[in-house]
Amino acid sequence: MNEVEAIKGMIDLFEGCEPFSGDNPLYSSVKFVPEYPLLTMDIPLVALSVSGGPQSRTRGVGSYLRKAKPRLQLDVLASTGIEALRIFQHVRRVLIADYENADDSDGLGLGYLRSLGVRWVALGEPMPATWDEQGRVKRLTTQLQYEYLQEA
């Protein structure tokens, strides 16, 4: 598993769990994207992207040995700060619920990430950040760390 597969698994988990799969107009309209949301005003949006490279050393032409996994960044864009915070809190709740039910891998929200090979995910505290100069979009950003069950 690499970071692209880990991001895809997390997005699948979020899209398949309540409240994002329910009928609440705010949460059901949230879009999850696997890249940094560059130049977008499309809200509400949750973006997972690689934010920093690993410490590595080369092993020959075109290959390298990773000593650490890349960091991931989670960005939440919404029309108000409170909406962004509520979306973030539900993202965190979905991750916690997934690991509380890690023995049962029958479906999304029940040990789904562990069944994909992700041992744990740690989500940092959200920090408000500027998105556009007019303040039309509110942004929360945080770092996300994870570890695989088995390293290749």
N, C-alpha and C positions, 0 to 999 in steps of 0.2 A: 504494500500500500504506500502511496506517495501522498503529497499534500493535495494534489488535484482530486484524488479519490476520497480523501478525508473531507474536503470541502463539499464535494458532491453528496457524500453520505450525510453530513450535517444538514445540508439544504433539504434533502429528501425527508429527514427526520422532522425538521421544522414545518415543512409544507404538509405533512401528514398528521400532525398533532393539533389538538385543540389549543388555543382558540383560533389558530391560523386556518384550520380546515373547516371551521364552523360558519355560523351565519352572522356573526358580529361584523358590522360594516367596516369598522376600523381594521380589525385583525385579518379578516378574510381578504381584504384588498392589499395586504402587504405582499410585495414582490421580493423574492430571494434571488440574488444574483451571485455568481461565483467569480466576481472580479471587482476591482476598485471602481466605484461609480463615478467615473470621470465625466464632468460636464453634463450632469443630468439634474433635472429639477423634478423628476418623476418620483412622487412620494405617495404613500409610505413605501420605504425600501429598506431592506437589510442586505448588506453586501459583505461577503467573506472574501478576503484577498490575502495573498502572500505579501507581508510588509517588510521582511528583512531576510537577507540571505544567510545561509549557514556558514559556519567556520569550516573551511575545507582545505584540502591540499591536493594537488594534481597527482594522478597516477599514470600519466601518459597522455598521449594526444587525445583530446576530446573526452576524457573521463577524470573524475575526481572522487576523493573519499570524503564523505560528509562526517564531520565530528559533532555536529548539532543540527537539529531540524530547523527549517525556516520558521520564523514567527508568522502567525496569522493575525490579521486585523479584522475586527468586526465593526462596521459602520452602520448606524441607524439614522435614516433621514425621515423626517416627518414635518408636518406643518407647524406644530408647536412643541415646545420642550417637554411638556407633560406627556404628549402622545409618544414622543421618542423614548422617554423613560419607561412608559407602560409597555411598549413593544419590547424594549430591552429586558424588562423584568420577566415577560412571558418567554422570551428566548432562553433566559437563564433557568426558568422553571421547567421548561421542556428538557433541557440538558440534565437537570437534577433528577427529574422523574425517570428519564431513560436509565440513569445509573442506579436509582433505587430499585428498579425492576430488572437488574442485569442478569438474573438467573433465567428469565423467560424470554426467549428470542422469537416469539411467535409473530410479532408484527412491530410496526412503528411505535415508539414510545415504550417498548418493553425490552430493553437491552439491545436495541437496534444497532447502536454504534459498536458495542462490544462484539456483536455477531459479525460486523464488518472488519473487525481487527483493531479497533481503536480501544486502547486500554483505559485511558482517562482523558478528559478535556477540562482545562481550567480556564475560566473566563474572568478577566480582570474587572476592575471597577470602571464604569463609564465616565468619560470626561467630555464635557461640552466643547465643541470646536466650531469655528466659523465655516460656513459653507458658501454662502453668497453675501456680498457686501450689503445688500438691501435687507437681509435677515428674513427672507421669504421662506427659507428652509432651515429647520433646526437640525443639528447633527450631534450625535453621541458617538464616540469612538472608544474602543478598548482593544487590548491585546488578548489573544487566545492561544493557549498552548495545549498540546496533545502529545500522546505517546502511543505507539503501536504495541500490540500484544507480542509480536515476534518481529525482530529486526531481520531484514534480508541481507 
